[in-house]
Structures are given as structure tokens and as C-alpha cells.
Amino acid sequence: MARIAVIGAGMGALTAAARLAVAGHRVAVYERTDTYGGALRRFERDGFSFDTGPALLTLPAVYRDLFVKTGKEPLESRVELVQVDPSSRHVFADGTEVSLRNASRAGVVAALDEGLGAGAGKRWGDFLVRAREAWDRTRRPLLEEPLWPNWRVLAEREPYPSVPHKRLLRTRRAGTLAEIGAWELRDPRLTALLESHALGHGLDPRVAPASAAVLPYMEHAFGTWYVRGGLRELARAVYERCLARKVEFHFGADVTGVLEKDGRASGVELADGSLVEADFVVAGVAPGTLARLTAGTVVRGDGEVPPQPAAAARLTLLLALRGARPEGTAHRTVVHTPDREAELDALFGTAAGQPRPTVTVLRPDDPRLAPADHEAVTLTTVVPARPDQPHDGLVDQMLSVAERAVPGLRDRLLWHQVRTPADIAEATGAEGGAVPVPALAAAGGRLLHPSNSTRVPGLFTVGGWAHPGGGLPHAGMSGALVAGLIVEGPEFRGSQ
């Protein structure tokens, strides 16, 4: 039985802790804040309750596997999973609207044909077939296996089988998500639909590799799910699973250093000066924090380290509305910007000003979230990871944009709460409140994440800033990978 110190109580760290504890190890978690869950936090006021981090779940199989492997019981015995249908409603710049069925190719094709015109559904359906090929080629190396030592193979190969396109007397294939939209979908609304999946993860579709096609495919193939009571309930369930497996938790315990002895990790040092000995250390922290804990001496990964992917942040508005949620309201509505190029320039370039943003409006059908005859609504948009940037003008724009999805919003508004990148930074420790992106193939490895193992024996990294990257499913997979590497050793090659 090994002694294992886990730094942080984010979802990747919790899943690793539960798996390691059930394998017979003595696991202790040290979390600098007063609660668990990382970005999965909750804000409550006047009987209203809001998720302040992720609010929808894809690939629930990751957490179903966790509960089976750590307790031989279904996830659904601990939380109520609800499949969101429609998966999303889209309001495009020209006023066109379309609602997409959850995990139904035929339903999505029919809806797009009806809403956008004949042929639109077929083009999107054909795109999903090609996206499935990219998924099949990358699923294991990017989700289920430790990062390959020869990771450059993933960096150099584009797995998306794009359609040949005649351009300027040359045959070209789409190398970015934006080119897929322009050359293969050939409809600005379909392009907006495609690019919104990249933008939602903080990626610029103009430079995101074509392999980012797996992001809409994941939603299409595995569905979009909501946890009754909010996704904070998923964090609670995983935390309680850890407690049931005798994981020790120390909240308000700020780790200030990783100890080394004889060339390997040997424990952690806390802010009060106490030293905790351990045989293995699992760090579920952002890159800047890891550098501070190791005095900048840890080089992450096996062999050459993939470059750490850039990330954007999110601005979130929590709205308390008088009046009940109307029957038949979509859980998620995406209101698209009228000028995508200007929006992307403002987010990822040097353009000044704040063009009208793309805003995601979340309206869960969940009576737990608001008093009777009231509604809790959440608005999110992507912003640069700069916590000192003022957002007053953008907040007003978000409210105006959201009125296209929530008629009479301002008249119904009781109060609103702003959650900025600085709030994300406080909860997660990520510099600038940045939100990590999922690992993707191609693009020279720019969107690969460093390996879960490090060049310091006994020290492993877990969570969104390690392989396989950001997002709740990816965090759960990182926990499974780290547990496998510790239990089975470096020869571990992932689940079969």
C-alpha cells in the first residue's frame, strides 16, 4: 500500500483519488480552497442556484465507468442524469432559427433541411460521417492512452478526411475548422454552427485544426446531458465516492512545494511549514502553479514536451428572473454574432472594441434551481484570459443579445451576478482564469497537452492542464490514466 498525496480537488484529481483508493492505496487530498470540484462550483442567493462552471456533460460513460470501477454501482444511483432534447437551439445572425435533436442524425438532418433549406441537412450529415472517422482515429491516443513518447506522430497527422476542393487551379483539403465550413458546408449558418463548437472551448476556428471536428461529433454521437440540481451534483457524487473509499481530505491546505528525495517525489510541503511524506504525488494544478511547487525544475512529459496550448476564459452572467420558465423552452440556446470575424479578432487578435458576442443561454427545466414561478438563467461568452480587463460594456451587450432567446428578459430581471475570469482564477488557480481546451491532433502539436507522467519519478499531473486536456470527460480520463500509471507502472497503456 503506497501513500499518495493529491494536490487539488478538481474533477481529475477526485477521479484519480477514488481509483487509487479502491486499488488499496492510502490517499490524501490537499485543497487550498474550502471545497471540492475545481471549476464545478455553485452560486446561491435568494433561493436561486447556479452552476458557475460547466453546465452540461458529454461522454457520461467516463463517469459511469468510474462509479462501476470504484463501487460496482451505477452513476445514476447517485445523480439523476437527464438527456437534453433538443440538444441546442441556434439563433443565427439573419434571424433563422433551428433546434437540433439530441443524438439523432436523422432528426438533425431533418431540422436543418427545414430551418436552413433543402440540402443543408445532408451537408451536415456528410460532415458528421467524416468527423466520425477523425474520432475513430484519435479516440484511443487522445483519450484512453497515456501520451505517446513519440507524440509528434499525433502532431503531424491530420485525421480529418477532408473533401478535395478546387481553389485557384489547385486541389486543396481543409486544414482548419473554418476551411471545413467554407469549403464543405458552404452555408454561413452551418459554418456558424460548426465554429460555435470550437469557440465554446476557447478555440479560434480560423486556426483550430480540422481534427476539431470531433467536438461537434462527440455531442452528436454521445448526446448532451444535464445533472438534475446542476453539475455541482456530479462533483458532490464523486467527492462522496472518495469519502466512501477512505480518501482523506484537507481543505484550506495550501501546498507550497513538492518534496524530492533521492531524485524522486517524496511528499509535499504545506503553507504552515508542515511536511507530508508520500510515495507518489499527483498534482491537479495549472502549469504556473506546478512551476512554483517545483521551483521551475520539473519538465513535464516524456521526451520532448508538447507546447502548452493557449486558452481563453469565460464571462458568465447569472440571472434571477421573475416568472416561470415557459413550457417547451430549449435548455441551451446559442445566439450567434452578426460579425464572426470581428468577434474572433477581438478575442484572439489585437483588434480593439467589443463587437456583439456569441452568447450561450442556459435555461434548465429544473425546479430545484429557483423559487416557484421564477427562473434561473445563465449566460456565457468567451473572453480573453485577462482578469484585469473591464467587462461592463460586454455585460450590457450580453443582456441585449440574450433577449433574442429570452423575450422580455430585462423586464423580468430581478438581479444578476457577474462571474469574471478573476473568479475562475480564484477557484481553479489558472492564470488569467483560462479554461483548458481538449487535446486535438495535428496543428504541429499545439493542442496536445503534456504527459501525465513527469521527468521526476513519482510525480504525476492530472486534470485539464495535463493529457488529455480540458472538459469534464477529459478530466475523468486523466484521472483514470494517472491511476493506471501508478498502479500498473509505466507499461500501462490504457483501458482495453
C-alpha positions as CSV (number, residue, x, y, z in Angstrom):
1,M,0.0,0.0,0.0
2,A,1.5,3.3,-1.1
3,R,1.0,6.7,0.4
4,I,-0.3,9.1,-2.2
5,A,-0.6,12.9,-1.8
6,V,-3.0,14.6,-4.3
7,I,-2.7,18.4,-4.8
8,G,-6.0,20.0,-5.5
9,A,-9.6,18.6,-5.5
10,G,-10.7,19.3,-9.1
11,M,-12.5,16.6,-11.0
12,G,-9.4,15.0,-12.5
13,A,-7.8,14.8,-9.0
14,L,-11.0,13.4,-7.5
15,T,-11.3,10.6,-10.1
16,A,-7.7,9.7,-9.6
17,A,-8.1,9.7,-5.8
18,A,-11.1,7.4,-6.0
19,R,-9.5,4.9,-8.3
20,L,-6.2,4.8,-6.4
21,A,-8.0,4.3,-3.1
22,V,-10.1,1.4,-4.4
23,A,-6.8,-0.1,-5.6
24,G,-5.7,-0.3,-1.9
25,H,-3.6,2.9,-1.6
26,R,-3.7,5.4,1.2
27,V,-4.8,8.7,-0.5
28,A,-4.9,12.2,1.0
29,V,-6.1,15.2,-0.9
30,Y,-4.8,18.8,-0.1
31,E,-7.0,21.6,-1.5
32,R,-6.1,25.2,-1.0
33,T,-9.8,26.4,-1.1
34,D,-12.6,25.4,1.2
35,T,-14.4,23.0,-1.1
36,Y,-14.0,20.3,-3.9
37,G,-14.9,20.3,-7.6
38,G,-12.4,22.7,-9.2
39,A,-14.4,24.7,-11.7
40,L,-17.6,22.9,-10.8
41,R,-18.8,25.4,-8.2
42,R,-22.3,26.7,-7.2
43,F,-23.6,30.2,-6.5
44,E,-26.7,30.5,-4.4
45,R,-28.7,33.6,-3.5
46,D,-32.4,34.3,-2.6
47,G,-33.4,30.7,-3.3
48,F,-31.7,30.7,-6.8
49,S,-28.9,28.3,-7.6
50,F,-26.5,28.4,-10.5
51,D,-23.6,26.3,-11.8
52,T,-20.6,28.6,-12.2
53,G,-18.5,26.3,-14.3
54,P,-19.5,23.6,-16.9
55,A,-23.3,23.1,-17.0
56,L,-23.7,20.2,-19.5
57,L,-22.0,16.9,-19.8
58,T,-20.9,14.9,-22.8
59,L,-19.5,11.3,-22.7
60,P,-21.2,10.4,-19.4
61,A,-19.7,6.9,-19.9
62,V,-16.4,8.3,-18.4
63,Y,-18.2,8.8,-15.0
64,R,-20.3,5.7,-15.3
65,D,-17.1,3.7,-15.6
66,L,-15.7,5.5,-12.6
67,F,-18.7,4.5,-10.4
68,V,-18.7,0.9,-11.6
69,K,-14.9,0.5,-11.1
70,T,-14.9,2.1,-7.6
71,G,-18.1,0.7,-6.2
72,K,-19.9,-1.6,-8.6
73,E,-22.9,0.6,-8.8
74,P,-24.3,2.9,-11.5
75,L,-23.7,6.6,-11.6
76,E,-27.5,7.0,-11.8
77,S,-27.8,5.7,-8.3
78,R,-26.0,8.9,-7.1
79,V,-27.2,11.6,-9.5
80,E,-30.1,12.0,-11.9
81,L,-28.9,12.3,-15.5
82,V,-31.3,13.9,-18.0
83,Q,-30.7,13.8,-21.7
84,V,-31.2,17.3,-23.1
85,D,-33.6,17.4,-26.1
86,P,-33.3,19.5,-28.2
87,S,-29.5,19.4,-27.7
88,S,-29.3,23.0,-28.7
89,R,-31.3,25.8,-30.4
90,H,-29.4,28.2,-32.6
91,V,-30.4,31.7,-33.5
92,F,-28.3,32.9,-36.5
93,A,-27.4,36.4,-37.5
94,D,-30.0,36.6,-40.3
95,G,-32.8,35.6,-37.8
96,T,-33.0,32.0,-38.9
97,E,-33.6,29.6,-36.0
98,V,-33.1,25.8,-35.8
99,S,-33.4,23.3,-32.9
100,L,-31.2,20.2,-33.1
101,R,-32.3,16.8,-31.8
102,N,-30.1,15.1,-29.2
103,A,-28.1,12.2,-30.5
104,S,-30.3,11.8,-33.6
105,R,-28.7,12.1,-37.0
106,A,-32.0,11.8,-38.8
107,G,-33.6,14.4,-36.5
108,V,-30.7,16.9,-37.0
109,V,-30.7,16.4,-40.8
110,A,-34.5,17.0,-41.0
111,A,-34.3,20.1,-38.7
112,L,-31.5,21.6,-40.8
113,D,-33.3,21.0,-44.0
114,E,-36.5,22.6,-42.6
115,G,-34.8,25.5,-41.0
116,L,-31.9,26.3,-43.4
117,G,-33.2,24.9,-46.7
118,A,-33.0,21.6,-48.6
119,G,-29.5,20.2,-48.8
120,A,-28.3,21.8,-45.6
121,G,-29.0,18.6,-43.5
122,K,-27.2,16.4,-46.0
123,R,-24.1,18.5,-46.0
124,W,-24.0,18.5,-42.2
125,G,-24.7,14.8,-42.1
126,D,-21.9,14.1,-44.5
127,F,-19.6,16.2,-42.4
128,L,-20.5,14.1,-39.3
129,V,-19.6,10.9,-41.2
130,R,-16.1,12.4,-41.8
131,A,-15.9,13.7,-38.2
132,R,-16.6,10.1,-37.1
133,E,-13.5,8.9,-39.0
134,A,-11.4,11.5,-37.2
135,W,-12.9,10.4,-33.9
136,D,-12.2,6.7,-34.6
137,R,-8.6,7.5,-35.5
138,T,-7.8,9.6,-32.4
139,R,-10.1,8.3,-29.6
140,R,-7.6,6.0,-28.1
141,P,-4.4,8.0,-28.3
142,L,-6.1,11.2,-27.2
143,L,-8.4,10.0,-24.5
144,E,-7.7,6.4,-23.4
145,E,-3.9,6.0,-23.5
146,P,-1.0,7.9,-21.9
147,L,0.5,10.4,-24.3
148,W,2.8,8.6,-26.7
149,P,6.5,9.3,-26.2
150,N,6.6,9.9,-30.0
151,W,3.8,12.4,-29.6
152,R,4.9,14.2,-32.8
153,V,3.2,11.5,-34.8
154,L,-0.1,12.9,-33.5
155,A,1.1,16.4,-34.1
156,E,1.9,15.9,-37.8
157,R,-1.0,13.8,-39.0
158,E,-4.4,15.4,-39.7
159,P,-7.0,12.7,-39.0
160,Y,-10.0,14.5,-40.6
161,P,-10.6,13.1,-44.1
162,S,-11.5,16.4,-45.8
163,V,-13.1,16.6,-49.2
164,P,-10.8,17.7,-52.1
165,H,-11.6,21.3,-53.0
166,K,-10.6,23.1,-56.3
167,R,-9.2,26.5,-55.5
168,L,-7.1,28.8,-57.6
169,L,-6.5,25.9,-60.1
170,R,-5.2,23.8,-57.2
171,T,-6.8,20.9,-55.3
172,R,-6.7,21.6,-51.6
173,R,-8.0,19.9,-48.5
174,A,-9.4,21.7,-45.4
175,G,-6.7,22.0,-42.8
176,T,-8.7,24.2,-40.3
177,L,-12.2,24.1,-39.0
178,A,-13.0,27.4,-40.8
179,E,-12.0,25.9,-44.1
180,I,-14.3,22.9,-43.5
181,G,-17.1,25.4,-43.1
182,A,-16.3,27.4,-46.1
183,W,-15.4,24.5,-48.5
184,E,-17.6,21.6,-47.3
185,L,-20.6,23.1,-45.6
186,R,-21.0,26.1,-47.9
187,D,-23.6,28.0,-45.8
188,P,-22.7,30.8,-43.4
189,R,-25.2,29.4,-40.9
190,L,-23.8,25.9,-41.0
191,T,-20.3,27.4,-40.7
192,A,-21.5,29.4,-37.6
193,L,-22.9,26.1,-36.1
194,L,-19.6,24.3,-36.7
195,E,-17.4,27.1,-35.4
196,S,-19.5,27.6,-32.3
197,H,-18.3,24.3,-31.0
198,A,-14.7,25.4,-31.3
199,L,-15.4,28.9,-29.9
200,G,-17.3,27.3,-26.9
201,H,-14.0,25.6,-26.0
202,G,-12.0,28.8,-26.4
203,L,-10.6,27.9,-29.8
204,D,-10.2,30.2,-32.8
205,P,-11.8,28.2,-35.7
206,R,-9.6,30.0,-38.2
207,V,-6.5,28.2,-36.8
208,A,-8.0,25.3,-35.0
209,P,-7.1,22.1,-36.9
210,A,-9.7,20.2,-38.9
211,S,-9.5,17.5,-36.3
212,A,-11.6,19.8,-34.1
213,A,-14.5,18.2,-36.0
214,V,-14.5,15.7,-33.2
215,L,-16.0,18.3,-30.8
216,P,-19.4,18.5,-32.5
217,Y,-19.2,14.8,-33.2
218,M,-19.0,14.0,-29.5
219,E,-22.2,15.9,-28.8
220,H,-23.9,14.2,-31.8
221,A,-22.8,10.7,-31.0
222,F,-23.0,10.5,-27.2
223,G,-25.6,13.1,-26.5
224,T,-25.8,16.1,-24.2
225,W,-26.7,15.5,-20.6
226,Y,-27.7,17.6,-17.6
227,V,-27.5,16.5,-14.0
228,R,-30.6,17.4,-12.0
229,G,-29.7,20.0,-9.5
230,G,-26.8,21.2,-11.6
231,L,-23.4,19.7,-12.5
232,R,-22.2,20.6,-9.0
233,E,-24.1,17.4,-8.0
234,L,-21.7,15.4,-10.1
235,A,-18.8,16.8,-8.2
236,R,-20.6,16.0,-4.9
237,A,-21.2,12.4,-6.0
238,V,-17.5,11.9,-6.9
239,Y,-16.4,13.5,-3.7
240,E,-18.7,11.2,-1.6
241,R,-17.4,8.3,-3.6
242,C,-13.9,9.3,-2.5
243,L,-15.0,9.5,1.2
244,A,-16.6,6.1,0.9
245,R,-13.3,4.7,-0.2
246,K,-11.5,6.3,2.8
247,V,-9.8,9.2,0.9
248,E,-8.7,11.9,3.4
249,F,-9.5,15.5,2.6
250,H,-7.7,18.6,3.9
251,F,-9.3,21.8,2.9
252,G,-7.7,25.2,3.3
253,A,-4.4,23.3,2.9
254,D,-2.2,25.3,0.6
255,V,0.6,23.2,-0.8
256,T,3.7,25.3,-1.3
257,G,6.2,22.7,-2.6
258,V,6.7,19.2,-3.9
259,L,9.4,17.4,-1.9
260,E,12.1,15.3,-3.5
261,K,14.4,12.7,-2.1
262,D,17.0,10.6,-4.0
263,G,15.7,12.0,-7.3
264,R,12.0,11.2,-6.9
265,A,9.0,12.9,-5.4
266,S,8.7,12.2,-1.7
267,G,5.8,14.3,-0.5
268,V,4.5,17.9,-0.2
269,E,5.2,20.9,1.9
270,L,2.2,23.0,3.3
271,A,1.9,26.7,3.9
272,D,2.1,26.2,7.6
273,G,5.5,24.6,7.2
274,S,4.4,21.0,7.8
275,L,5.8,18.3,5.6
276,V,3.8,15.3,4.4
277,E,5.6,12.2,3.2
278,A,4.3,10.3,0.3
279,D,5.4,7.6,-2.2
280,F,3.7,9.3,-5.1
281,V,2.4,12.9,-5.6
282,V,-0.4,13.7,-8.0
283,A,-0.7,17.4,-9.0
284,G,-4.0,18.6,-10.2
285,V,-2.9,22.2,-10.7
286,A,-2.4,24.7,-13.5
287,P,1.0,25.0,-15.2
288,G,2.1,28.1,-13.3
289,T,1.2,26.6,-10.0
290,L,3.2,23.4,-10.9
291,A,6.2,25.5,-11.8
292,R,6.0,27.3,-8.4
293,L,5.6,24.0,-6.5
294,T,8.7,22.5,-8.1
295,A,10.8,25.7,-8.3
296,G,10.6,25.6,-12.0
297,T,12.7,22.4,-12.2
298,V,10.0,20.0,-13.5
299,V,10.0,19.4,-17.2
300,R,6.7,17.7,-17.9
301,G,6.2,14.8,-20.3
302,D,8.2,12.0,-21.8
303,G,10.8,13.1,-24.3
304,E,10.2,16.5,-25.8
305,V,7.3,18.2,-24.2
306,P,4.4,19.3,-26.4
307,P,3.8,23.1,-26.3
308,Q,1.2,24.0,-23.7
309,P,-2.0,25.0,-25.6
310,A,-3.2,28.6,-25.3
311,A,-6.6,29.1,-23.7
312,A,-9.3,31.7,-23.4
313,A,-11.6,32.4,-20.5
314,R,-15.3,32.9,-20.0
315,L,-17.5,35.6,-18.7
316,T,-20.7,34.4,-17.1
317,L,-23.9,36.2,-16.0
318,L,-26.2,34.6,-13.5
319,L,-29.8,35.9,-14.0
320,A,-32.6,35.7,-11.5
321,L,-35.9,36.2,-13.4
322,R,-39.4,36.6,-12.2
323,G,-41.9,34.4,-13.9
324,A,-41.8,30.7,-14.7
325,R,-39.9,29.1,-17.5
326,P,-42.2,28.8,-20.5
327,E,-43.2,25.2,-21.5
328,G,-41.1,23.9,-24.4
329,T,-38.2,26.2,-23.8
330,A,-34.9,24.9,-25.0
331,H,-32.3,24.1,-22.3
332,R,-29.5,25.7,-24.4
333,T,-29.7,28.4,-27.0
334,V,-26.7,29.8,-28.9
335,V,-27.3,33.3,-30.2
336,H,-24.7,33.9,-32.9
337,T,-22.8,37.1,-33.5
338,P,-23.6,39.1,-36.7
339,D,-19.9,39.6,-37.3
340,R,-17.9,36.4,-36.5
341,E,-14.6,37.8,-38.0
342,A,-14.8,40.9,-35.8
343,E,-15.6,38.7,-32.7
344,L,-12.6,36.4,-33.4
345,D,-10.3,39.4,-34.0
346,A,-11.3,40.9,-30.7
347,L,-10.8,37.5,-28.9
348,F,-7.7,36.2,-30.5
349,G,-6.1,39.1,-32.3
350,T,-5.3,42.7,-31.5
351,A,-8.5,44.4,-32.6
352,A,-9.9,46.9,-30.2
353,G,-13.6,47.3,-29.2
354,Q,-16.2,44.8,-28.2
355,P,-18.3,43.6,-31.1
356,R,-21.6,41.9,-30.4
357,P,-20.6,38.5,-29.0
358,T,-21.9,34.9,-29.4
359,V,-23.8,34.2,-26.3
360,T,-24.9,30.8,-24.9
361,V,-28.1,30.9,-22.9
362,L,-28.9,28.1,-20.5
363,R,-32.4,27.7,-19.2
364,P,-32.6,24.3,-17.3
365,D,-36.0,22.8,-16.7
366,D,-35.2,22.2,-13.0
367,P,-37.4,23.4,-10.2
368,R,-34.5,22.9,-7.7
369,L,-32.8,26.0,-9.2
370,A,-35.3,28.8,-8.4
371,P,-38.3,29.6,-6.2
372,A,-41.7,28.8,-7.6
373,D,-42.7,30.9,-10.6
374,H,-39.2,32.1,-11.1
375,E,-36.4,31.1,-13.4
376,A,-32.6,30.8,-13.1
377,V,-30.8,31.6,-16.4
378,T,-27.1,31.6,-17.2
379,L,-25.4,33.5,-20.0
380,T,-21.8,32.7,-21.1
381,T,-19.5,34.1,-23.7
382,V,-15.8,33.6,-24.4
383,V,-13.4,36.4,-23.4
384,P,-9.6,36.7,-23.4
385,A,-7.8,35.3,-20.4
386,R,-7.1,38.7,-18.9
387,P,-8.6,39.1,-15.4
388,D,-7.9,42.8,-15.3
389,Q,-9.9,43.6,-18.4
390,P,-13.1,45.6,-17.7
391,H,-16.4,43.9,-18.8
392,D,-19.1,46.4,-18.0
393,G,-19.8,47.1,-21.7
394,L,-19.8,43.4,-22.6
395,V,-22.2,42.6,-19.8
396,D,-24.8,45.0,-21.2
397,Q,-24.2,43.6,-24.7
398,M,-24.7,40.0,-23.4
399,L,-28.1,41.0,-21.9
400,S,-29.1,42.6,-25.2
401,V,-28.1,39.5,-27.2
402,A,-29.9,37.2,-24.8
403,E,-33.2,39.0,-25.3
404,R,-33.3,37.2,-28.7
405,A,-33.5,34.0,-26.7
406,V,-35.4,35.2,-23.7
407,P,-38.1,37.8,-24.8
408,G,-38.7,40.4,-22.2
409,L,-35.6,39.5,-20.3
410,R,-34.9,42.9,-18.9
411,D,-38.5,43.4,-17.6
412,R,-38.2,40.0,-15.8
413,L,-34.8,40.6,-14.3
414,L,-34.7,40.7,-10.5
415,W,-30.9,40.8,-10.2
416,H,-27.8,39.5,-11.9
417,Q,-24.4,38.3,-10.8
418,V,-21.2,38.6,-12.9
419,R,-18.6,35.9,-12.8
420,T,-15.4,37.0,-14.4
421,P,-12.1,35.3,-15.3
422,A,-10.7,36.6,-12.0
423,D,-13.4,34.4,-10.3
424,I,-12.3,31.4,-12.3
425,A,-8.7,32.1,-11.4
426,E,-9.6,32.2,-7.7
427,A,-11.5,28.9,-7.9
428,T,-9.0,26.9,-10.1
429,G,-5.7,28.7,-9.8
430,A,-5.4,29.0,-13.6
431,E,-3.6,32.2,-14.7
432,G,-5.9,34.7,-16.1
433,G,-8.9,32.5,-15.4
434,A,-8.0,30.5,-18.5
435,V,-10.1,27.4,-19.3
436,P,-8.0,24.5,-20.8
437,V,-9.0,23.1,-24.2
438,P,-9.3,19.4,-25.1
439,A,-6.4,17.7,-26.7
440,L,-6.6,17.6,-30.5
441,A,-4.4,16.0,-33.1
442,A,-2.5,17.9,-35.9
443,A,-1.6,21.6,-35.8
444,G,2.0,20.8,-35.0
445,G,1.1,19.5,-31.6
446,R,-0.1,23.0,-30.5
447,L,-3.2,21.4,-28.9
448,L,-1.6,18.4,-27.3
449,H,-1.1,18.5,-23.5
450,P,1.9,17.4,-21.6
451,S,2.0,13.8,-20.4
452,N,0.6,12.8,-17.1
453,S,4.0,11.5,-16.1
454,T,6.9,13.9,-15.5
455,R,10.6,13.6,-15.5
456,V,10.6,13.4,-11.7
457,P,9.8,9.8,-10.8
458,G,6.8,9.6,-8.6
459,L,5.3,12.9,-9.7
460,F,2.2,12.8,-12.0
461,T,-0.1,15.5,-13.3
462,V,-3.9,15.3,-13.7
463,G,-6.8,17.5,-14.7
464,G,-7.5,19.9,-17.6
465,W,-3.9,21.1,-18.0
466,A,-2.5,17.6,-18.5
467,H,-3.2,15.0,-21.1
468,P,-5.9,14.6,-22.5
469,G,-6.9,18.2,-21.7
470,G,-9.9,20.3,-20.7
471,G,-13.5,19.3,-20.4
472,L,-15.3,17.1,-17.9
473,P,-14.9,13.9,-19.8
474,H,-11.2,14.6,-20.4
475,A,-10.7,15.3,-16.7
476,G,-12.2,12.0,-15.8
477,M,-10.0,10.2,-18.3
478,S,-6.9,11.9,-16.9
479,G,-7.7,10.5,-13.5
480,A,-8.1,7.0,-15.0
481,L,-4.7,7.4,-16.8
482,V,-2.8,8.6,-13.7
483,A,-4.3,5.8,-11.6
484,G,-3.3,3.3,-14.2
485,L,0.3,4.6,-14.4
486,I,0.7,4.4,-10.6
487,V,-1.0,1.0,-10.1
488,E,0.4,-0.7,-13.2
489,G,3.6,1.3,-13.8
490,P,4.9,3.0,-16.9
491,E,3.9,0.0,-19.1
492,F,0.3,0.9,-18.6
493,R,-1.3,1.5,-22.0
494,G,-4.9,2.5,-21.1
495,S,-8.2,0.6,-20.8
496,Q,-8.9,-2.1,-23.4
